[in-house]
Amino acid sequence: MPTKVSTKINVSVLTGVILAGAMMFALAGFGFLKTEIEPTIKNNLPGWAWSFQTPDNYSFDNSKIKIENSVVELQQGIEQGEIKNNYPYSYGCLPNPAVAFITDSDGEISYQISKDNLNWYYWNSGSWKNATNIDQANTATEVNQHIVDFYPLSLNQFYFNAILNKKDSRLRGIQITCDESTLKKVELYPKSL
């Protein structure tokens, strides 16, 4: 008799172990899924655009930069100049990540980006680094490729510094877009971003 009871307990224990293992596997699989969900760019993403229609919204040296008909250009005889936005769009992407940096431009223009208008960053060797001069900057393509890695991922403020590097450089607009498709991801897996 004691042997049969012992056998039933062992079967119960074995069943419990199997169920616990299945549950752990399911939870591990669920946890694995959260790391596989990545931001995606979809049509008509919300975001913010700067169109240079109001020069007072930007900081630039009038002796180097001019804005005519919403186009930013270098003044005659100038080889390099910078223009920055004065005002961020608060909560521009929060709680979603910024996923694209798009420019409407010609010529050689490089960019630095900031979350506070004090510390400027450029992408170098696999991460965003503090820029100490205007030569430490990226092309629009490089910023676009890595903006999703910019900290904080959920941008509540965004500043740009556009550096026009040649006399034929022209800048007509800058836009950042935000991925609302990840909103559910943030709600379900807040640590995944």
C-alpha positions in Angstrom: 0.0 0.0 0.0 2.6 2.6 0.9 4.3 1.9 -2.4 1.2 2.8 -4.4 0.7 6.1 -2.5 4.3 6.8 -3.1 3.8 6.1 -6.8 0.8 8.4 -6.9 2.8 11.2 -5.2 5.6 10.7 -7.7 3.2 10.9 -10.6 1.7 14.0 -9.1 5.1 15.5 -8.6 6.1 14.5 -12.1 3.0 16.1 -13.6 3.6 19.2 -11.5 7.2 19.4 -12.8 6.0 18.9 -16.4 3.4 21.6 -16.0 5.8 24.0 -14.3 8.3 23.4 -17.1 5.7 24.0 -19.8 4.7 27.2 -18.0 8.3 28.4 -17.8 8.8 27.6 -21.4 5.7 29.5 -22.4 6.8 32.5 -20.3 10.3 32.4 -21.7 8.8 32.3 -25.2 6.6 35.3 -24.4 9.6 37.1 -23.0 11.6 36.2 -26.2 8.8 37.7 -28.3 9.1 41.1 -26.7 12.8 41.4 -27.8 11.8 40.6 -31.4 9.3 43.4 -31.7 11.0 46.3 -33.3 9.7 49.8 -34.3 8.5 49.9 -37.8 7.9 52.8 -40.2 4.4 53.0 -41.6 2.7 55.5 -43.9 1.5 58.8 -42.4 3.5 58.6 -39.2 3.0 61.5 -36.9 6.0 63.7 -36.2 7.2 67.3 -36.4 8.5 69.4 -39.3 10.5 72.5 -39.5 9.9 74.5 -42.8 12.0 77.7 -42.2 9.0 79.9 -43.0 9.6 82.0 -39.8 13.3 82.9 -39.5 12.7 84.1 -35.9 12.2 80.5 -34.9 15.9 79.7 -35.6 19.3 80.7 -34.4 21.9 81.6 -37.1 24.5 84.2 -37.9 23.1 86.6 -40.4 26.6 87.3 -41.8 26.8 83.6 -42.8 23.3 82.3 -43.3 20.3 83.7 -45.0 16.7 82.4 -45.3 14.8 83.5 -48.4 11.5 81.9 -49.5 11.8 79.3 -46.7 15.2 78.2 -48.1 18.3 78.2 -45.9 21.5 79.1 -47.8 25.0 80.5 -47.2 25.6 84.2 -47.7 27.7 85.1 -50.8 31.3 84.2 -50.3 30.8 82.1 -47.1 31.9 78.5 -47.0 30.3 77.3 -43.8 27.4 78.2 -41.5 25.0 76.7 -38.9 21.3 77.0 -38.2 19.5 75.6 -35.1 15.9 75.5 -34.0 15.1 77.7 -31.0 12.1 75.8 -29.8 11.6 72.1 -29.5 8.2 70.4 -30.0 7.6 69.2 -26.5 6.3 65.7 -26.3 6.9 65.3 -30.0 7.2 61.6 -29.9 6.5 60.6 -26.3 5.8 57.8 -25.5 6.8 56.5 -29.0 10.3 56.3 -30.4 11.5 58.6 -33.1 12.1 56.4 -36.1 13.1 58.7 -39.0 15.0 61.9 -39.6 14.1 63.3 -43.1 15.5 66.4 -44.8 14.7 68.3 -48.0 18.1 69.6 -49.0 20.8 69.9 -51.7 24.5 70.1 -51.4 26.7 69.2 -48.4 24.9 69.6 -45.1 25.8 67.8 -41.9 23.8 67.5 -38.6 24.2 67.3 -34.9 21.2 66.6 -32.7 20.3 67.4 -29.1 17.6 66.7 -26.5 18.3 69.9 -24.5 19.9 72.4 -26.8 23.1 72.3 -24.6 24.6 68.9 -25.3 25.1 68.1 -29.0 25.6 64.6 -30.4 26.8 62.9 -33.5 27.0 59.2 -34.4 30.4 57.7 -34.2 31.8 54.1 -33.8 28.4 52.5 -33.0 27.0 55.1 -30.5 25.9 58.7 -30.1 28.9 60.8 -28.8 29.1 64.3 -27.5 30.2 66.7 -30.2 32.9 69.2 -29.3 33.0 71.0 -32.6 31.0 71.3 -35.8 33.2 68.9 -37.7 31.8 66.2 -35.5 28.6 65.8 -37.4 26.7 63.3 -39.6 24.9 63.2 -42.9 21.1 63.2 -42.9 21.3 59.5 -43.9 23.5 58.6 -40.9 21.2 60.5 -38.5 18.2 58.8 -40.0 19.8 55.3 -39.7 20.5 55.8 -36.0 17.9 58.2 -34.6 16.0 55.2 -33.2 19.1 54.7 -31.0 19.2 58.3 -29.7 18.6 58.7 -26.0 15.9 59.1 -24.9 14.3 56.9 -27.4 10.9 58.5 -26.7 11.8 62.1 -27.6 10.1 64.8 -25.6 12.3 67.5 -27.0 14.4 67.6 -30.1 16.9 70.1 -31.5 19.0 70.0 -34.6 22.1 71.9 -35.7 22.3 71.9 -39.5 25.8 72.8 -40.8 25.9 74.0 -44.4 29.3 73.1 -45.7 29.4 74.3 -49.3 28.2 77.4 -51.2 25.6 75.4 -53.1 24.0 73.9 -50.0 20.3 74.5 -49.6 18.0 73.4 -46.8 14.2 73.5 -47.2 12.9 71.4 -44.4 13.6 68.9 -41.6 11.2 66.3 -40.2 11.3 63.7 -37.5 8.7 61.0 -37.4 7.4 59.0 -34.5 6.3 55.3 -34.5 2.9 55.1 -32.9 2.8 51.4 -33.8 5.0 50.7 -30.8 2.5 52.2 -28.3 1.1 48.8 -27.4 4.7 47.5 -27.1 5.5 50.2 -24.6 2.3 49.4 -22.6 3.0 45.7 -22.6 6.7 45.7 -22.3 7.8 49.0 -20.8 11.5 47.8 -20.4 11.7 46.8 -24.1 12.4 50.4 -25.1 
